[in-house]
Amino acid sequence: MTRRHLTTTLLALLAAWPLLTAAPAEAQTPQLSGSYTDWNVYEFKDGNDKICYMASVPKKQEGDYTRRGSPAVLVTRRPGVEIIDEVSVQPGYGYKEGSEVELKVDARGFTLFTQGEHAWTKNEKDDQALISAMQRGSNMTVRGTSSKDTSSLDTYSLLGFTKAYQAMGDACAR
């Protein structure tokens, strides 16, 4: 695939997800800039660039797994780069190689490709369609398969998504 992936900095940030709410903000550490019902907006500096993202955790987790990390869905805005407003899924495990993620916003379905512990849409047009659906939707489900061939189905609330998206846009204007 030709999809451009998240920067190394953002991948390091995703790995630190469980620590985001436990430690006080430090230099280069994401800072919570707002909470909007079930979505939080964060900001951090990568050199001279300001990066913003919004994140949510599932309201319900189902599956045949025995152990997994903390799942989350993120929308990231990186002003000054080709891809803006990128949706990604972090399931809390490594995806099965070559698998796809089934994401549904209410009844509308989307397919995401996987790599390691992350999933993305195939292109910016799909990101924009997904974000649009998330702004109008009330809930979202994410179904994936782990490298151990176990499955998960996570249900997310979209309450507060639109306000969080607007706040992220204000914080990191294009």
N, C-alpha and C positions, 0 to 999 in steps of 0.2 A: 504494500500500500504506500501511497505517496503522502499520506497524512502527516503533517508536522506534529511532533509530540511536545509535551510540556517541557519546559526548561529544567535543567538539572536542579536549579534552586527550588522550583515548585515540587519536584519529586522528593527532594529532601524535606520540604515542608509537609507533604503528605505522609511521609514516614513518621513525622513528629506529631501527627494529628492528635493522639491521645494526650499529649502534653500541652496542647494549646490553651486549655482552660485551667490547667493546674499551676502554671508558673506565671509570675509577673512578667510584664513585657520588658524585653531587653533590646539592645541594638540588633537589628536584622530579624528580630522575633516578631511574628505577626501580632498585631494589636487588634482587639475587638473594637470595631468602630460603630456597631449597632446590632441590636437584636430585633427581629420582626417576626413575632409569633414563633414559627418553627424553623426559621432561617436566621443565621448570623452572618454578618459581613465583617471581613478582616482586611487589614492593609499591612504591607511591609515594603521595605526598600531593598532593591537588588541593585547595588551600586548607586547610580543616580536615578534609576527607574523606580517608580512606585507601582506596585502590583497589588491588585485587589481581588478578593474572591469571596464568594458566599458559599455557605455549606449547611447541610442538614444531615441528621442521622435518622435511621428508620424508626417509625413508631411501632413496627411489628417485624420480627425476624422469624422466618420459618425455614425448614430444610432438614436434610438427612446428614448434616455434618455433626461432628462431635466437638470441634473446637474451631474458633475463628477469631480474628481480631475485630477491630471496630470499623464497621462499614460506614460509608458516607457518600453523598453526591455533592459535587462542587461545580460552580460556574466561576471561571477565572477570566479576569480582564487584564491584559498586559498591553497598555498603550505603547505605540511605537513599533509593534511587530505585526507581521502579516495576518496572523490569526488572532481575532479578538472575540471575547465572550465564548470561551471553549467549555463545553460540558464534559465532565469526567465522572466515572464511578470508581470508587475504591471499595471492594467487597469485604476486605479483611482476610483475604486469602489469595493465593496465586491461581489465576484462571487456567483451565485446561487449554493446552496449546491448540491453536486453531479454532477455538470455540467462539461463539458469539453470545452477546447478552441481549435478552429480550426486555425492552423497557416499554412500559405502557403508561401513558398519561390519560386517565379515565379510560376510554375505549380505543384511543389512537395508539398504534404500535410503532416502535422504532427499533432498529437493529444496530447494535454497537459492536465494534471489533475489539478484541482483547490483546493485551500484551502484558505478561507478568501479572502484577497486582492492580491493573488499571484497565478501564474500557472507555472508548471514545466513539463519537459519531465518525462517519467517514470523511466529512468535509464541513466547511464553514456553513454552507447552505443548510445542511442537516442540523447543525448546531442551532442556527437561527429558527428553523422550524420547530425544533424541540423546545427551545426557550419560549417561543410563542405559545406552544401548547401548554407549557408549564404555567405561563401567566394566566391562562384561561381555565386551567384544570383545578381539581380539588385534591386529587391524590395520584400517586405514581407508584408503580411496582417495578422492581428490577429483579429479573431471574437470570442466574448464572450457574456455571458448572466449574467446580474447582479442579485443580491438577490431580486431586485424589478421586475424581469422578463423583463427588458429592454435589448436591444441588442446594441452592438457596433461593428464597423468595423474600425480598424485603419490601415493605410498604412504607412509603414516605408521604407526609402531609405536604401539601403545597400552600398551606395557609401562611401568608406573609411573604411568599415568593416575589410577588410584583413589587411590593414596597422595598424589599431587600435588593432587588435588581435595580430599582431606581436609585437607591442609596449607593450601591456599588458604582453605578454610572456617574453619580455626582462626585464620588470620592476619586475615581480614576477616569476622568473625562478623556475621550478619544483625542 
